């Protein structure tokens, strides 16, 4: 008699939030390219910045909700809060038109977001 072990992998709200954040940062890179080549790129990049910032706030909310009820480690909350700080700096640098810091910070944020996604 063979026993079949089934493993079900549930996708958590935290994983969805990190995935959404990573996707919005990637789309920001795409819209940055459009910013240089088309007339509607600036509008698309501006709207994308708001969506990315909202996704970062959603990540903080998801991290707090995952931590508090389960009594787990607060580490994801610190990561999410740190990312929100980076997103805030990124928005300020974008508004101030400082691409020499804005672009590398965007690459760093994408890398950190992919890393957080891989950890989940």
Buried (B, 14 or more C-beta within 10 A) or exposed (E): EEEEEEEEEEEEEBBBBBBBBBBBBBBBBEBBEBBEEEEEBEEBBEEBBEBBBBBBBBBBEBBBBBBEEEEEEEEBBEBBBEBBEBBEBBBEBBEEEEEEBBBEBBEEBBEBBBEBBEEB
